[in-house]
Amino acid sequence: MLKGYKFKEFQADSIIYNQFKYNIPIAKSTQLSFIGITFYVLNWNVFLELAKFGTSENIFTTKENIKSSFGSGIEYNFTIFKILPININISLAQSLEYNYPRIYFTIATTYYTYKTE
């Protein structure tokens, strides 16, 4: 998802994507042990995103289909029961083309499992 543009606005076989993000901490971490949740740092961030869309044959050889956007947002991370990290983010992004600014709200997690023998 390239912020600043509509969801699924681009259709391509290949994509090269970069995000440059700078986080500024606002609040420190705390521990609430009675419900198993660890709250981490609340961050304010600024970002710049760049993407190039194309087919696998021409993505490195052409100078077309390059899109970029910039924005700012608030990000909060916490962990439930020491195994499930959750990231909540709300941001405002503007593409470098003539589009209106867009607001994004995302919730993401990474769940790890392993088997011991």
C-alpha positions in Angstrom: 0.0 0.0 0.0 1.5 3.3 -1.1 0.1 6.0 1.2 -1.3 9.1 -0.5 -3.0 7.0 -3.2 -6.2 4.9 -3.3 -6.0 1.4 -2.2 -5.2 -0.9 -5.2 -4.8 2.1 -7.5 -1.8 0.5 -9.2 -1.8 -2.9 -10.9 1.6 -4.3 -11.8 3.5 -7.6 -11.9 6.5 -6.1 -9.9 7.1 -3.3 -7.5 10.1 -1.7 -5.9 9.1 0.0 -2.7 11.0 2.1 -0.2 9.9 3.9 2.9 12.0 6.4 4.8 10.6 6.9 8.3 11.7 9.0 11.3 10.2 8.2 14.7 10.0 10.7 17.5 9.1 9.1 20.9 6.3 10.9 22.8 5.6 8.6 25.8 7.6 5.8 27.6 6.7 2.2 28.1 4.7 0.9 31.0 3.7 -2.6 32.2 0.3 -3.7 33.2 1.0 -7.2 34.5 -2.5 -8.0 35.7 -3.9 -8.3 32.2 -0.7 -9.4 30.5 -0.2 -6.3 28.3 3.0 -4.4 27.9 2.6 -0.9 26.4 5.6 0.5 24.6 6.5 3.9 23.2 4.0 6.2 21.5 5.7 7.7 18.5 5.1 10.6 16.2 6.6 9.9 12.8 7.2 11.5 9.5 7.8 9.5 6.3 8.5 9.5 2.6 7.5 6.6 0.4 8.8 5.9 -3.1 7.6 3.1 -5.4 8.2 2.0 -9.0 5.6 -0.2 -10.7 6.1 -2.4 -13.8 6.5 -5.8 -15.2 9.4 -8.1 -14.3 11.0 -7.5 -17.7 11.0 -3.6 -17.7 11.0 -2.5 -14.0 14.7 -1.8 -14.0 15.0 -0.5 -17.6 12.3 2.2 -17.8 11.8 5.5 -16.0 8.0 5.4 -16.0 5.5 4.6 -13.2 7.4 6.1 -10.3 5.1 7.3 -7.5 5.9 9.0 -4.2 4.2 10.5 -1.2 5.0 12.0 2.2 3.1 12.3 5.4 3.0 12.2 9.2 1.3 10.0 11.8 1.0 8.6 15.3 2.1 5.1 16.0 1.5 2.9 19.1 3.0 -0.5 19.9 2.0 -2.9 22.6 2.3 -6.7 23.3 -0.3 -9.0 24.6 0.8 -11.9 26.8 4.5 -11.4 25.7 3.9 -13.1 22.4 1.6 -11.0 20.2 3.0 -7.6 19.2 0.4 -5.2 17.9 1.1 -1.9 16.0 -1.7 0.7 15.6 -1.0 3.6 13.3 -3.0 6.6 12.1 -1.4 8.8 9.5 -2.1 11.6 7.0 -0.4 11.2 3.6 -0.2 13.4 0.5 1.0 12.1 -2.9 3.3 14.3 -4.9 0.7 14.4 -7.7 -2.6 16.3 -7.7 -4.5 14.2 -5.3 -6.3 15.1 -2.0 -4.5 14.1 1.3 -5.7 10.7 2.6 -6.1 9.4 6.1 -4.9 5.9 6.9 -5.7 3.7 10.0 -3.8 0.5 10.2 -3.6 -2.3 12.7 -0.8 -4.9 12.2 0.6 -7.9 14.1 3.2 -10.5 13.6 2.5 -13.9 15.2 5.3 -16.3 15.7 5.0 -20.0 16.3 7.5 -22.8 16.6 7.5 -26.5 17.3 10.0 -28.2 19.6 10.8 -31.8 19.3 
